[in-house]
């Protein structure tokens, strides 16, 4: 499921400045190893620009996805080799959080901005 129109999306729950904040994740984005991030809320609109250490990235897509739908390709877009590696990292960031396959998250896909 994807949404290509911002008017199909509910209001943002947080600002784009908080989309990618962990130093290891910022490094992965800057190295081109991370092109998506998943959050419990919606942090960006399609077309919005994220600034990281002087570099600009445009949000190309924002959509809902359940954790049970994750594939190894999705994990690789997040900068991890496999879903299991991604899951272990997320659970280490959020101690006590359960990993529920039906849990819905917001996917934010981005790429370097042109220009």
ABEGO torsion letter per residue (X at the ends): XBBABAAABBBBABBAAAABABAAAAAAAAAGABABBBBABBABBBGBBBBBGGBBBBBABBBBBBAAABBAAAAAAAGBABAAAAAAAAAAABBGBBBBAABBBBBBBBBBBBX
